[in-house]
Amino acid sequence: MATTSVVRRTPSSSSLYDVLDLILDKGLVIDAYIRVSLVGIEILTIDLRIVIASVDTYLRWAEAVDRLVLEDKSKSLDEFASDMTRGVAKGKTGGALEGAKETVGDTVRDVTEKVKGAVGRGEDEG
Amino acid sequence: MSGEPPPAGSYVYGVTVAGATPPPVAGIGARPEVRLVADGTLAALVSDAQRDEVAAGARALRAHARVLDAAIEQGPVVPLRFGTLVGDDRAVVDDVLAPHRDRLAAMLDELGPLVELAVRARYDEDAVVAAVVAADPAIARLHARLAGVDPEAAYYQRIELGERIGAAVEARRAADADELLAALEDLAADVSLGDLLDPHTVLNASFLVDRAHLPAFDGQVRAAAAAHPEMAVRYVGPLPPYSFADPELAG
Protein backbone atom coordinates (compact mmCIF):
# COMPACT_ATOMS: atom_id res chain seq x y z
CA MET A 1 0.00 0.00 0.00
CA ALA A 2 1.34 3.36 -0.98
CA THR A 3 2.11 5.73 1.83
CA THR A 4 0.12 8.93 1.91
CA SER A 5 2.02 12.07 2.67
CA VAL A 6 0.88 13.69 5.89
CA VAL A 7 -0.98 16.96 5.56
CA ARG A 8 0.65 19.67 7.64
CA ARG A 9 -0.83 22.90 8.83
CA THR A 10 1.21 25.83 7.55
CA PRO A 11 1.14 29.52 8.44
CA SER A 12 -0.34 31.83 5.82
CA SER A 13 2.82 33.84 5.32
CA SER A 14 4.59 30.71 4.07
CA SER A 15 1.72 29.53 1.87
CA LEU A 16 0.44 32.84 0.75
CA TYR A 17 -0.83 31.56 -2.56
CA ASP A 18 -3.22 29.18 -0.82
CA VAL A 19 -4.97 31.96 1.04
CA LEU A 20 -4.57 34.79 -1.43
CA ASP A 21 -8.33 35.05 -1.84
CA LEU A 22 -8.83 35.38 1.92
CA ILE A 23 -6.23 38.11 2.31
CA LEU A 24 -7.38 40.05 -0.76
CA ASP A 25 -11.15 39.54 -0.61
CA LYS A 26 -11.99 39.06 3.08
CA GLY A 27 -11.39 40.99 6.25
CA LEU A 28 -13.03 44.11 7.52
CA VAL A 29 -13.49 47.09 5.23
CA ILE A 30 -13.53 50.50 6.87
CA ASP A 31 -16.08 52.35 4.79
CA ALA A 32 -14.47 55.78 4.89
CA TYR A 33 -11.39 54.65 3.02
CA ILE A 34 -10.52 53.72 -0.50
CA ARG A 35 -7.99 50.98 -0.01
CA VAL A 36 -4.60 50.93 -1.69
CA SER A 37 -4.88 48.24 -4.31
CA LEU A 38 -2.11 45.91 -5.08
CA VAL A 39 -0.66 46.55 -8.48
CA GLY A 40 -0.89 43.46 -10.64
CA ILE A 41 -2.07 40.76 -8.32
CA GLU A 42 -5.72 41.66 -8.06
CA ILE A 43 -5.91 41.87 -11.81
CA LEU A 44 -4.31 38.47 -12.18
CA THR A 45 -6.68 36.77 -9.75
CA ILE A 46 -9.64 38.26 -11.56
CA ASP A 47 -8.24 36.99 -14.87
CA LEU A 48 -7.83 33.58 -13.33
CA ARG A 49 -11.48 33.41 -12.37
CA ILE A 50 -12.68 34.51 -15.78
CA VAL A 51 -10.48 32.03 -17.58
CA ILE A 52 -11.54 29.19 -15.32
CA ALA A 53 -15.19 30.04 -15.80
CA SER A 54 -14.76 29.69 -19.55
CA VAL A 55 -12.89 26.40 -19.55
CA ASP A 56 -14.16 24.08 -22.22
CA THR A 57 -14.71 21.44 -19.62
CA TYR A 58 -15.91 18.52 -21.67
CA LEU A 59 -12.99 18.38 -24.05
CA ARG A 60 -10.69 18.90 -21.13
CA TRP A 61 -12.04 15.81 -19.40
CA ALA A 62 -11.72 13.89 -22.65
CA GLU A 63 -8.08 14.91 -22.85
CA ALA A 64 -7.57 13.86 -19.26
CA VAL A 65 -8.93 10.41 -19.97
CA ASP A 66 -6.51 10.07 -22.89
CA ARG A 67 -3.75 10.00 -20.35
CA LEU A 68 -5.16 6.85 -18.82
CA VAL A 69 -3.54 3.76 -20.18
CA LEU A 70 -6.28 1.20 -20.73
CA GLU A 71 -4.38 -1.53 -18.91
CA ASP A 72 -4.31 0.69 -15.85
CA LYS A 73 -8.02 0.32 -15.26
CA SER A 74 -7.45 -2.23 -12.54
CA LYS A 75 -5.00 -0.05 -10.65
CA SER A 76 -5.98 0.73 -7.13
CA LEU A 77 -6.53 4.27 -6.04
CA ASP A 78 -3.45 4.08 -3.89
CA GLU A 79 -1.33 3.32 -6.91
CA PHE A 80 -2.92 6.22 -8.73
CA ALA A 81 -2.19 8.40 -5.77
CA SER A 82 1.48 7.55 -5.89
CA ASP A 83 1.48 8.17 -9.65
CA MET A 84 -0.14 11.45 -8.91
CA THR A 85 2.54 12.38 -6.41
CA ARG A 86 5.20 11.61 -8.98
CA GLY A 87 3.28 13.59 -11.57
CA VAL A 88 3.11 16.59 -9.30
CA ALA A 89 6.78 16.25 -8.48
CA LYS A 90 7.62 16.39 -12.17
CA GLY A 91 5.64 19.57 -12.49
CA LYS A 92 3.24 17.81 -14.84
CA THR A 93 2.96 20.28 -17.64
CA GLY A 94 1.94 20.46 -21.25
CA GLY A 95 3.35 17.22 -22.66
CA ALA A 96 0.45 15.12 -21.50
CA LEU A 97 -2.04 17.30 -23.27
CA GLU A 98 -0.49 16.31 -26.52
CA GLY A 99 -1.07 18.11 -29.63
CA ALA A 100 -2.68 20.68 -31.64
CA LYS A 101 -3.99 23.79 -30.09
CA GLU A 102 -3.21 25.23 -26.73
CA THR A 103 -6.00 24.24 -24.38
CA VAL A 104 -7.76 26.58 -22.07
CA GLY A 105 -6.42 24.40 -19.31
CA ASP A 106 -2.92 25.47 -20.23
CA THR A 107 -4.00 29.06 -20.07
CA VAL A 108 -5.40 28.52 -16.61
CA ARG A 109 -2.13 26.98 -15.60
CA ASP A 110 -0.20 29.88 -17.10
CA VAL A 111 -2.24 32.43 -15.20
CA THR A 112 -1.91 30.36 -12.05
CA GLU A 113 1.84 30.27 -12.48
CA LYS A 114 1.89 34.02 -13.03
CA VAL A 115 0.02 34.61 -9.80
CA LYS A 116 2.24 32.14 -8.02
CA GLY A 117 5.29 33.83 -9.50
CA ALA A 118 4.15 37.24 -8.41
CA VAL A 119 3.35 36.07 -4.92
CA GLY A 120 6.35 33.81 -4.67
CA ARG A 121 8.83 36.60 -5.19
CA GLY A 122 10.51 37.56 -1.98
CA GLU A 123 9.73 34.12 -0.53
CA ASP A 124 12.80 34.15 1.66
CA GLU A 125 12.64 37.65 2.93
CA GLY A 126 12.31 38.19 6.65
CA MET B 1 -10.62 61.07 4.26
CA SER B 2 -12.15 59.70 1.13
CA GLY B 3 -11.06 59.69 -2.47
CA GLU B 4 -7.50 58.52 -2.68
CA PRO B 5 -5.35 56.83 -0.06
CA PRO B 6 -2.72 59.24 1.29
CA PRO B 7 0.80 59.01 -0.21
CA ALA B 8 2.10 58.06 3.24
CA GLY B 9 0.63 57.48 6.66
CA SER B 10 -0.42 54.80 9.12
CA TYR B 11 -1.11 51.38 7.66
CA VAL B 12 -3.70 49.44 9.67
CA TYR B 13 -3.39 45.63 9.77
CA GLY B 14 -6.17 44.85 12.17
CA VAL B 15 -7.76 45.62 15.51
CA THR B 16 -7.02 43.91 18.82
CA VAL B 17 -7.55 44.66 22.48
CA ALA B 18 -5.74 47.50 24.27
CA GLY B 19 -2.80 46.25 26.31
CA ALA B 20 -1.85 43.57 23.79
CA THR B 21 1.82 43.27 22.87
CA PRO B 22 2.77 44.45 19.38
CA PRO B 23 3.67 41.39 17.30
CA PRO B 24 7.46 41.02 17.06
CA VAL B 25 7.58 40.73 13.28
CA ALA B 26 8.31 43.16 10.46
CA GLY B 27 5.46 44.98 8.77
CA ILE B 28 5.34 46.70 5.40
CA GLY B 29 8.09 48.78 3.87
CA ALA B 30 11.16 50.61 5.14
CA ARG B 31 9.74 51.37 8.58
CA PRO B 32 8.36 47.98 9.47
CA GLU B 33 8.03 48.29 13.24
CA VAL B 34 4.46 47.50 14.29
CA ARG B 35 2.93 49.52 17.12
CA LEU B 36 -0.43 49.69 18.86
CA VAL B 37 -2.62 52.74 18.52
CA ALA B 38 -5.07 52.50 21.40
CA ASP B 39 -8.50 54.00 21.94
CA GLY B 40 -10.35 52.87 25.04
CA THR B 41 -10.42 49.07 25.12
CA LEU B 42 -9.40 48.78 21.46
CA ALA B 43 -5.99 48.95 19.79
CA ALA B 44 -5.13 49.07 16.11
CA LEU B 45 -2.05 47.26 14.80
CA VAL B 46 -0.26 49.95 12.82
CA SER B 47 3.02 50.73 11.08
CA ASP B 48 4.25 53.68 9.03
CA ALA B 49 4.02 53.05 5.31
CA GLN B 50 4.08 54.76 1.95
CA ARG B 51 1.29 54.14 -0.52
CA ASP B 52 3.82 52.89 -3.07
CA GLU B 53 5.18 50.36 -0.58
CA VAL B 54 1.70 49.01 0.04
CA ALA B 55 0.93 48.81 -3.68
CA ALA B 56 4.27 47.24 -4.52
CA GLY B 57 2.94 43.72 -4.51
CA ALA B 58 3.66 40.40 -2.93
CA ARG B 59 6.11 41.70 -0.38
CA ALA B 60 3.47 43.96 1.20
CA LEU B 61 0.84 41.23 1.03
CA ARG B 62 3.18 38.84 2.77
CA ALA B 63 4.00 41.41 5.46
CA HIS B 64 0.27 42.01 6.04
CA ALA B 65 -0.28 38.27 6.52
CA ARG B 66 2.82 37.93 8.69
CA VAL B 67 1.76 40.66 11.13
CA LEU B 68 -1.75 39.26 11.45
CA ASP B 69 -0.48 35.69 11.84
CA ALA B 70 1.78 36.82 14.68
CA ALA B 71 -0.98 38.87 16.28
CA ILE B 72 -3.51 36.02 16.31
CA GLU B 73 -0.91 33.92 18.11
CA GLN B 74 -1.20 36.38 21.00
CA GLY B 75 -4.93 36.97 21.17
CA PRO B 76 -8.06 37.93 19.28
CA VAL B 77 -7.62 40.13 16.20
CA VAL B 78 -10.14 41.47 13.72
CA PRO B 79 -8.24 41.63 10.41
CA LEU B 80 -8.77 44.58 8.11
CA ARG B 81 -8.87 44.07 4.38
CA PHE B 82 -5.46 44.46 2.76
CA GLY B 83 -4.59 48.02 1.78
CA THR B 84 -6.06 50.16 4.57
CA LEU B 85 -3.77 53.22 4.76
CA VAL B 86 -4.88 56.35 6.63
CA GLY B 87 -3.23 59.73 7.09
CA ASP B 88 -1.81 59.36 10.59
CA ASP B 89 -2.39 57.78 14.02
CA ARG B 90 -5.01 60.35 14.81
CA ALA B 91 -7.02 59.21 11.79
CA VAL B 92 -6.61 55.63 13.00
CA VAL B 93 -8.47 56.60 16.17
CA ASP B 94 -10.94 59.07 14.67
CA ASP B 95 -11.89 57.18 11.52
CA VAL B 96 -11.16 53.51 12.18
CA LEU B 97 -11.58 52.81 15.89
CA ALA B 98 -13.91 55.41 17.38
CA PRO B 99 -16.82 55.22 14.88
CA HIS B 100 -16.96 51.42 15.16
CA ARG B 101 -16.03 51.02 18.81
CA ASP B 102 -18.99 48.95 19.93
CA ARG B 103 -19.03 46.62 16.95
CA LEU B 104 -15.28 46.04 17.11
CA ALA B 105 -15.37 45.39 20.86
CA ALA B 106 -18.25 42.94 20.40
CA MET B 107 -16.42 41.15 17.59
CA LEU B 108 -13.23 40.80 19.65
CA ASP B 109 -15.26 39.57 22.58
CA GLU B 110 -17.08 36.94 20.51
CA LEU B 111 -13.83 35.90 18.90
CA GLY B 112 -12.04 35.08 22.14
CA PRO B 113 -9.83 32.05 21.53
CA LEU B 114 -11.28 31.29 18.07
CA VAL B 115 -8.99 31.17 15.03
CA GLU B 116 -9.60 30.56 11.34
CA LEU B 117 -8.29 27.42 9.67
CA ALA B 118 -8.43 27.18 5.88
CA VAL B 119 -8.82 23.79 4.20
CA ARG B 120 -8.61 23.44 0.42
CA ALA B 121 -9.05 20.07 -1.19
CA ARG B 122 -8.50 19.63 -4.91
CA TYR B 123 -8.69 16.56 -7.08
CA ASP B 124 -5.66 15.41 -8.94
CA GLU B 125 -7.12 15.33 -12.43
CA ASP B 126 -5.58 12.02 -13.49
CA ALA B 127 -6.45 10.30 -10.23
CA VAL B 128 -10.09 11.37 -10.20
CA VAL B 129 -10.58 10.54 -13.88
CA ALA B 130 -9.08 7.12 -13.22
CA ALA B 131 -11.44 6.61 -10.30
CA VAL B 132 -14.46 7.68 -12.35
CA VAL B 133 -13.57 5.41 -15.27
CA ALA B 134 -12.96 2.51 -12.90
CA ALA B 135 -16.31 3.06 -11.19
CA ASP B 136 -18.51 3.37 -14.29
CA PRO B 137 -18.49 0.53 -16.85
CA ALA B 138 -20.34 2.64 -19.44
CA ILE B 139 -17.63 5.30 -19.32
CA ALA B 140 -14.94 2.64 -19.40
CA ARG B 141 -16.52 1.06 -22.52
CA LEU B 142 -16.77 4.39 -24.32
CA HIS B 143 -13.18 5.15 -23.38
CA ALA B 144 -12.06 1.76 -24.69
CA ARG B 145 -13.97 2.27 -27.95
CA LEU B 146 -12.29 5.61 -28.59
CA ALA B 147 -8.79 4.49 -27.73
CA GLY B 148 -6.54 4.85 -30.75
CA VAL B 149 -9.25 6.57 -32.81
CA ASP B 150 -8.19 9.84 -34.42
CA PRO B 151 -9.51 12.56 -32.06
CA GLU B 152 -10.70 14.62 -35.04
CA ALA B 153 -12.75 11.74 -36.38
CA ALA B 154 -14.23 10.98 -32.97
CA TYR B 155 -14.86 14.63 -32.06
CA TYR B 156 -18.49 14.23 -30.98
CA GLN B 157 -17.92 10.97 -29.14
CA ARG B 158 -15.08 12.64 -27.31
CA ILE B 159 -17.41 15.41 -26.24
CA GLU B 160 -19.87 12.78 -25.05
CA LEU B 161 -17.13 10.98 -23.14
CA GLY B 162 -15.98 14.23 -21.59
CA GLU B 163 -19.53 15.18 -20.69
CA ARG B 164 -20.07 11.86 -18.91
CA ILE B 165 -16.79 12.14 -17.06
CA GLY B 166 -17.56 15.71 -16.10
CA ALA B 167 -20.96 14.70 -14.74
CA ALA B 168 -19.46 11.78 -12.83
CA VAL B 169 -16.74 13.99 -11.33
CA GLU B 170 -19.34 16.61 -10.42
CA ALA B 171 -21.46 14.00 -8.62
CA ARG B 172 -18.40 12.67 -6.83
CA ARG B 173 -17.30 16.18 -5.94
CA ALA B 174 -20.61 17.06 -4.27
CA ALA B 175 -20.55 13.82 -2.28
CA ASP B 176 -16.90 14.25 -1.31
CA ALA B 177 -17.45 17.86 -0.25
CA ASP B 178 -20.33 16.80 2.00
CA GLU B 179 -18.23 14.04 3.48
CA LEU B 180 -15.25 16.34 4.15
CA LEU B 181 -17.48 18.96 5.74
CA ALA B 182 -19.17 16.38 7.94
CA ALA B 183 -15.76 15.11 9.04
CA LEU B 184 -14.52 18.58 9.99
CA GLU B 185 -17.41 20.75 11.07
CA ASP B 186 -18.21 19.29 14.48
CA LEU B 187 -15.24 21.01 16.13
CA ALA B 188 -15.94 24.33 14.41
CA ALA B 189 -17.91 27.23 15.89
CA ASP B 190 -18.61 28.41 12.35
CA VAL B 191 -17.86 27.41 8.76
CA SER B 192 -17.42 29.66 5.73
CA LEU B 193 -17.56 28.13 2.26
CA GLY B 194 -15.52 29.90 -0.41
CA ASP B 195 -15.97 29.76 -4.18
CA LEU B 196 -14.84 26.62 -5.96
CA LEU B 197 -12.46 28.27 -8.37
CA ASP B 198 -12.19 25.44 -10.87
CA PRO B 199 -13.73 22.05 -11.73
CA HIS B 200 -11.12 20.22 -9.65
CA THR B 201 -11.63 21.97 -6.34
CA VAL B 202 -13.68 19.82 -3.98
CA LEU B 203 -13.73 22.02 -0.94
CA ASN B 204 -12.66 25.59 -0.22
CA ALA B 205 -13.68 26.09 3.38
CA SER B 206 -12.64 28.06 6.42
CA PHE B 207 -13.40 26.83 9.91
CA LEU B 208 -13.59 28.95 13.04
CA VAL B 209 -12.05 26.77 15.72
CA ASP B 210 -11.18 27.22 19.38
CA ARG B 211 -7.42 27.14 19.84
CA ALA B 212 -7.87 24.40 22.44
CA HIS B 213 -9.27 22.14 19.70
CA LEU B 214 -6.36 22.68 17.31
CA PRO B 215 -4.65 19.30 17.84
CA ALA B 216 -7.96 17.47 17.44
CA PHE B 217 -8.82 19.45 14.31
CA ASP B 218 -5.34 18.75 12.88
CA GLY B 219 -6.02 15.07 13.40
CA GLN B 220 -9.36 15.27 11.61
CA VAL B 221 -7.82 17.05 8.63
CA ARG B 222 -5.05 14.45 8.43
CA ALA B 223 -7.56 11.61 8.60
CA ALA B 224 -9.77 13.18 5.92
CA ALA B 225 -6.79 13.70 3.64
CA ALA B 226 -5.57 10.14 4.20
CA ALA B 227 -9.01 8.82 3.26
CA HIS B 228 -8.82 10.68 -0.07
CA PRO B 229 -5.49 10.00 -1.79
CA GLU B 230 -7.04 11.28 -5.04
CA MET B 231 -7.06 14.80 -3.53
CA ALA B 232 -4.35 17.26 -2.63
CA VAL B 233 -5.28 18.91 0.66
CA ARG B 234 -3.83 22.26 1.69
CA TYR B 235 -4.27 23.30 5.29
CA VAL B 236 -3.39 26.79 6.50
CA GLY B 237 -3.63 28.47 9.89
CA PRO B 238 -4.13 29.66 12.53
CA LEU B 239 -5.35 32.74 10.72
CA PRO B 240 -7.11 35.80 12.02
CA PRO B 241 -10.80 35.42 11.13
CA TYR B 242 -10.61 36.83 7.59
CA SER B 243 -13.73 34.92 6.53
CA PHE B 244 -15.72 35.67 9.66
CA ALA B 245 -15.21 39.41 10.06
CA ASP B 246 -18.21 41.43 8.91
CA PRO B 247 -17.29 42.51 5.42
CA GLU B 248 -18.18 46.12 5.99
CA LEU B 249 -18.78 48.47 8.86
CA ALA B 250 -21.24 51.11 7.86
CA GLY B 251 -20.13 54.47 9.23
Contacts between the chains, C-beta under 8 A, distances in Angstrom:
chain1	res1	chain2	res2	distance
A	2	B	229	7.3
A	4	B	225	7.2
A	4	B	226	5.0
A	4	B	229	5.4
A	6	B	222	6.1
A	6	B	225	8.0
A	7	B	221	5.8
A	7	B	222	5.4
A	7	B	225	4.2
A	7	B	233	4.9
A	7	B	234	7.9
A	7	B	235	5.3
A	8	B	235	6.9
A	9	B	117	7.3
A	9	B	218	5.9
A	9	B	221	7.4
A	9	B	235	4.9
A	9	B	236	7.0
A	9	B	237	5.9
A	10	B	234	8.0
A	10	B	235	7.0
A	10	B	236	5.6
A	11	B	69	5.2
A	11	B	236	7.2
A	11	B	237	7.6
A	12	B	65	4.6
A	12	B	68	7.9
A	12	B	69	5.6
A	12	B	118	7.9
A	12	B	236	5.4
A	12	B	237	7.4
A	12	B	239	5.5
A	13	B	62	5.6
A	13	B	65	4.6
A	13	B	66	4.2
A	13	B	69	5.5
A	15	B	234	6.8
A	15	B	236	5.4
A	16	B	58	7.3
A	16	B	61	6.6
A	16	B	62	5.7
A	16	B	65	6.1
A	18	B	118	6.9
A	18	B	120	6.2
A	18	B	234	4.8
A	18	B	236	5.2
A	19	B	65	7.5
A	19	B	118	5.5
A	19	B	236	5.2
A	19	B	239	6.9
A	19	B	242	7.7
A	20	B	61	7.8
A	21	B	194	6.4
A	21	B	195	7.7
A	21	B	197	7.8
A	22	B	116	7.9
A	22	B	118	6.4
A	22	B	194	7.8
A	22	B	206	7.1
A	22	B	239	7.0
A	22	B	242	4.2
A	22	B	243	6.2
A	23	B	61	6.2
A	23	B	64	6.6
A	23	B	65	5.6
A	23	B	82	5.6
A	23	B	242	6.7
A	24	B	61	7.7
A	24	B	81	8.0
A	24	B	82	5.9
A	25	B	81	8.0
A	26	B	79	7.8
A	26	B	81	7.2
A	26	B	242	3.9
A	26	B	243	5.1
A	26	B	245	7.0
A	26	B	247	7.5
A	27	B	14	7.7
A	27	B	79	4.3
A	27	B	80	5.5
A	27	B	81	4.1
A	27	B	82	7.0
A	27	B	240	7.9
A	27	B	242	4.9
A	27	B	245	5.7
A	28	B	14	7.9
A	28	B	15	7.7
A	28	B	78	5.7
A	28	B	79	6.6
A	28	B	80	5.0
A	28	B	81	6.3
A	28	B	245	4.5
A	28	B	246	6.4
A	28	B	247	7.3
A	28	B	248	7.6
A	28	B	249	6.5
A	29	B	80	7.5
A	29	B	81	4.9
A	29	B	247	6.2
A	29	B	248	4.8
A	29	B	249	7.3
A	30	B	12	7.7
A	30	B	80	6.6
A	30	B	84	6.0
A	30	B	95	7.0
A	30	B	96	5.3
A	30	B	100	7.5
A	30	B	249	6.4
A	31	B	248	6.1
A	31	B	249	6.1
A	31	B	250	6.1
A	31	B	251	4.9
A	32	B	1	5.2
A	32	B	2	6.1
A	32	B	95	5.1
A	32	B	99	7.8
A	32	B	251	5.9
A	33	B	1	7.1
A	33	B	2	7.1
A	33	B	5	6.9
A	33	B	84	5.9
A	33	B	85	7.6
A	33	B	86	6.3
A	33	B	95	7.3
A	34	B	2	6.6
A	34	B	3	6.5
A	34	B	4	6.3
A	34	B	5	5.9
A	35	B	5	6.8
A	35	B	81	6.1
A	35	B	82	7.1
A	35	B	83	3.4
A	35	B	84	5.7
A	35	B	85	7.6
A	36	B	5	4.6
A	36	B	51	5.5
A	36	B	54	4.3
A	36	B	55	5.3
A	36	B	83	4.1
A	36	B	84	7.9
A	36	B	85	5.2
A	37	B	55	6.8
A	37	B	83	6.0
A	38	B	54	7.8
A	38	B	55	6.1
A	38	B	57	6.0
A	38	B	60	7.0
A	38	B	61	6.3
A	38	B	82	6.9
A	38	B	83	6.9
A	39	B	55	5.0
A	39	B	56	7.1
A	39	B	57	6.2
A	40	B	57	5.9
A	41	B	57	6.3
A	41	B	58	6.9
A	41	B	61	7.0
A	48	B	197	7.3
A	49	B	195	7.9
A	49	B	197	6.5
A	52	B	197	5.8
A	52	B	198	4.7
A	55	B	198	7.3
A	55	B	199	6.8
A	57	B	162	7.2
A	57	B	166	5.3
A	57	B	199	5.7
A	58	B	159	5.1
A	58	B	162	3.5
A	58	B	163	4.9
A	58	B	166	5.8
A	59	B	158	6.8
A	59	B	159	6.6
A	59	B	162	5.6
A	60	B	162	6.9
A	60	B	199	7.8
A	61	B	129	6.9
A	61	B	161	7.5
A	61	B	162	4.0
A	61	B	163	7.8
A	61	B	165	4.1
A	61	B	166	4.9
A	61	B	169	7.1
A	62	B	158	4.3
A	62	B	159	7.0
A	62	B	161	5.2
A	62	B	162	3.7
A	62	B	165	7.3
A	63	B	162	8.0
A	64	B	125	5.1
A	64	B	126	6.6
A	64	B	129	4.6
A	64	B	165	7.4
A	65	B	129	5.4
A	65	B	133	6.5
A	65	B	143	5.6
A	65	B	161	6.4
A	65	B	162	7.6
A	65	B	165	6.0
A	66	B	151	8.0
A	67	B	126	5.7
A	67	B	129	7.7
A	68	B	126	7.3
A	68	B	129	6.4
A	68	B	130	5.8
A	68	B	133	6.2
A	68	B	143	7.1
A	70	B	143	7.5
A	70	B	144	6.2
A	70	B	147	5.7
A	72	B	130	6.9
A	73	B	133	6.7
A	73	B	134	5.9
A	73	B	140	6.4
A	74	B	134	7.9
A	75	B	130	6.8
A	75	B	134	7.8
A	77	B	127	7.2
A	77	B	130	7.8
A	77	B	131	6.1
A	77	B	229	5.8
A	77	B	230	6.0
A	78	B	229	6.0
A	80	B	126	7.0
A	80	B	127	4.5
A	80	B	130	4.9
A	80	B	131	7.2
A	80	B	229	7.5
A	80	B	230	6.7
A	81	B	124	7.7
A	81	B	127	6.1
A	81	B	229	3.3
A	81	B	230	6.4
A	83	B	126	6.9
A	83	B	127	7.4
A	84	B	124	4.1
A	84	B	126	6.1
A	84	B	127	4.6
A	84	B	229	7.7
A	84	B	230	7.3
A	87	B	124	7.3
A	87	B	126	6.4
A	88	B	124	7.3
A	88	B	232	7.3
A	99	B	151	7.7
A	108	B	198	6.9
A	118	B	57	6.4
A	118	B	58	5.6
A	119	B	58	4.7
A	119	B	61	7.0
A	119	B	62	7.8
A	120	B	58	7.3
A	121	B	57	7.4
A	121	B	58	5.3
A	121	B	59	7.5
A	122	B	58	5.8
A	122	B	59	4.6
A	122	B	62	6.5
A	125	B	59	6.7
A	125	B	62	7.6
A	126	B	26	5.5
